[in-house]
Amino acid sequence: MNIPLLSMSLSQSNLQSQVSLSLMKNVMDTSQANANALTEMLSTTNAGANPPHPHLGGIIDTKA
């Protein structure tokens, strides 16, 4: 058995796991921030207010 080789392999595996976990946490934090920003943006829009172009979108052509 090559103990130094096993030790290096275990150390590299441990480092890869730590990097993956750190990257996943970073992605989750970014996703949470984006979701919060989107939720805030959607809650501040005036859904019942006058649309910017009230004459558009009233008629849908269903012929194909």
Backbone bond lengths (Angstrom), bond angles and torsions (degrees), N, CA, C in turn:
res aa  C-N    CA-C-N  psi(-1)  N-CA   C-N-CA  omega(-1)  CA-C   N-CA-C  phi
1 M - - - 1.451 - - 1.522 110.18 -
2 N 1.275 115.25 136.93 1.450 120.85 179.67 1.531 107.88 -100.45
3 I 1.311 117.02 95.09 1.463 123.10 -175.41 1.526 112.33 -62.50
4 P 1.327 120.22 -45.27 1.477 118.75 179.60 1.534 112.46 -61.71
5 L 1.328 116.82 -37.89 1.465 120.24 178.74 1.525 110.75 -66.22
6 L 1.319 116.97 -42.25 1.463 120.75 177.07 1.525 111.39 -63.51
7 S 1.309 116.11 -39.13 1.462 120.57 179.26 1.523 111.02 -64.90
8 M 1.335 116.42 -43.01 1.464 119.70 178.42 1.522 110.88 -65.28
9 S 1.305 116.85 -41.05 1.454 121.09 179.77 1.528 110.89 -63.10
10 L 1.310 116.79 -44.06 1.462 121.10 178.08 1.524 111.07 -64.10
11 S 1.315 116.99 -40.36 1.459 121.23 178.68 1.524 111.27 -64.44
12 Q 1.318 117.16 -42.07 1.464 120.78 178.52 1.523 111.20 -65.86
13 S 1.306 116.09 -40.08 1.463 120.50 178.16 1.525 110.48 -63.42
14 N 1.316 116.42 -42.30 1.459 121.54 178.71 1.528 109.96 -63.69
15 L 1.311 117.78 -42.49 1.460 122.08 179.25 1.529 110.67 -63.95
16 Q 1.328 117.53 -42.66 1.457 120.80 178.46 1.523 111.12 -61.78
17 S 1.308 117.00 -39.75 1.468 120.97 178.29 1.521 110.93 -64.86
18 Q 1.321 116.82 -42.14 1.461 120.67 179.49 1.524 111.36 -65.67
19 V 1.325 117.11 -41.09 1.462 121.21 179.01 1.521 110.37 -65.45
20 S 1.315 117.24 -43.24 1.464 121.04 179.01 1.521 110.84 -62.09
21 L 1.300 117.05 -44.17 1.457 121.10 179.61 1.526 111.11 -64.68
22 S 1.321 116.75 -42.19 1.457 120.63 178.76 1.522 111.32 -63.77
23 L 1.323 116.96 -42.30 1.455 121.55 178.86 1.524 110.46 -65.09
24 M 1.328 117.43 -41.02 1.447 120.85 179.35 1.529 110.95 -64.36
25 K 1.316 117.36 -40.48 1.469 120.45 177.03 1.524 110.96 -62.86
26 N 1.327 116.51 -40.41 1.461 120.92 179.32 1.528 110.70 -64.05
27 V 1.319 117.15 -43.55 1.460 121.51 178.84 1.521 110.30 -64.66
28 M 1.317 117.44 -41.43 1.470 120.54 179.27 1.525 111.18 -64.98
29 D 1.320 117.48 -40.33 1.463 120.66 178.09 1.529 110.83 -64.06
30 T 1.328 116.40 -42.82 1.464 120.52 178.67 1.522 110.87 -64.08
31 S 1.324 116.50 -42.69 1.465 120.58 178.68 1.523 111.16 -63.50
32 Q 1.302 117.27 -39.91 1.468 121.15 178.54 1.525 110.41 -65.01
33 A 1.327 117.03 -41.72 1.462 120.31 178.38 1.527 110.93 -64.21
34 N 1.329 116.78 -41.16 1.463 120.28 177.91 1.524 111.15 -65.13
35 A 1.315 117.30 -41.11 1.465 120.75 179.01 1.521 110.75 -64.64
36 N 1.317 116.69 -40.80 1.472 120.08 177.89 1.525 111.16 -64.22
37 A 1.323 116.69 -41.89 1.465 120.05 179.45 1.529 110.85 -65.44
38 L 1.323 117.18 -40.66 1.458 120.98 179.03 1.522 110.66 -66.20
39 T 1.323 117.14 -42.49 1.462 120.81 178.21 1.521 110.94 -62.19
40 E 1.322 116.52 -42.40 1.460 120.31 178.70 1.525 110.89 -65.43
41 M 1.335 116.39 -41.50 1.457 120.27 -179.88 1.529 110.40 -64.11
42 L 1.323 117.17 -42.07 1.460 120.42 -179.63 1.523 112.22 -69.06
43 S 1.317 117.13 -32.47 1.463 119.48 -179.29 1.527 111.91 -76.94
44 T 1.323 117.48 -21.58 1.468 119.58 -179.08 1.524 112.81 -91.89
45 T 1.338 117.91 -7.24 1.465 119.30 178.64 1.517 109.53 -75.50
46 N 1.296 115.96 153.12 1.458 121.59 179.37 1.520 108.54 -96.26
47 A 1.327 116.20 90.33 1.462 120.16 -176.50 1.523 111.03 -68.84
48 G 1.316 118.36 -34.04 1.452 121.34 -178.20 1.510 113.86 -92.07
49 A 1.300 117.54 -2.00 1.463 120.90 -178.06 1.519 110.47 -77.91
50 N 1.301 115.68 173.95 1.463 120.77 179.31 1.522 110.06 -64.67
51 P 1.340 117.18 130.15 1.461 118.99 177.38 1.526 109.94 -69.95
52 P 1.323 117.96 159.24 1.464 120.36 -178.33 1.531 112.88 -64.01
53 H 1.339 117.95 -30.02 1.458 122.62 178.66 1.526 107.95 -132.12
54 P 1.323 118.49 86.45 1.471 120.06 -174.31 1.525 113.49 -66.60
55 H 1.331 118.57 -20.94 1.456 120.52 -179.06 1.530 112.86 -85.54
56 L 1.327 118.31 -6.62 1.455 121.36 -179.38 1.532 110.46 -97.61
57 G 1.310 115.97 143.06 1.456 121.14 173.99 1.505 114.82 87.38
58 G 1.316 118.24 5.48 1.453 120.45 -179.11 1.519 113.24 -83.07
59 I 1.315 117.67 -22.85 1.453 122.44 -176.72 1.530 108.58 -122.20
60 I 1.331 115.64 130.87 1.463 120.70 178.41 1.522 108.07 -116.55
61 D 1.323 116.73 125.67 1.457 122.10 177.63 1.525 108.63 -84.63
62 T 1.340 115.74 115.07 1.458 119.07 -176.32 1.519 113.75 -100.45
63 K 1.329 119.35 2.30 1.459 121.83 178.09 1.523 109.95 -77.39
64 A 1.310 114.38 142.42 1.443 118.48 179.37 1.514 110.51 -118.38
